[in-house]
Amino acid sequence: MTREQALPIARKAATAHGYDLERYSLDTFGNELSEDGGEWMFGFLCKPVPPPGCMFLVVVDRRTGIAEVFPGE
């Protein structure tokens, strides 16, 4: 699965978990692929400047397209 296919899945999963994506920007720091290359990892940060913990992560399996949402702390 390409990044272009995985990102809409990540956004849909985030919305389904109650996140208003208008309040977040996609984190562009670092590699979005997991170390083994099996998952896309998309970080979302609060806008305009995120305070500590104001973020969440969506991980999309590259084979199955299944997404998991991990809230910030």
Summary of the structure (lengths in Angstrom):
residues: 73
radius of gyration: 11.7
end to end distance: 29.0
largest distance: 33.7
contacts: 178
relative contact order: 0.26
helix: 23%
strand: 33%
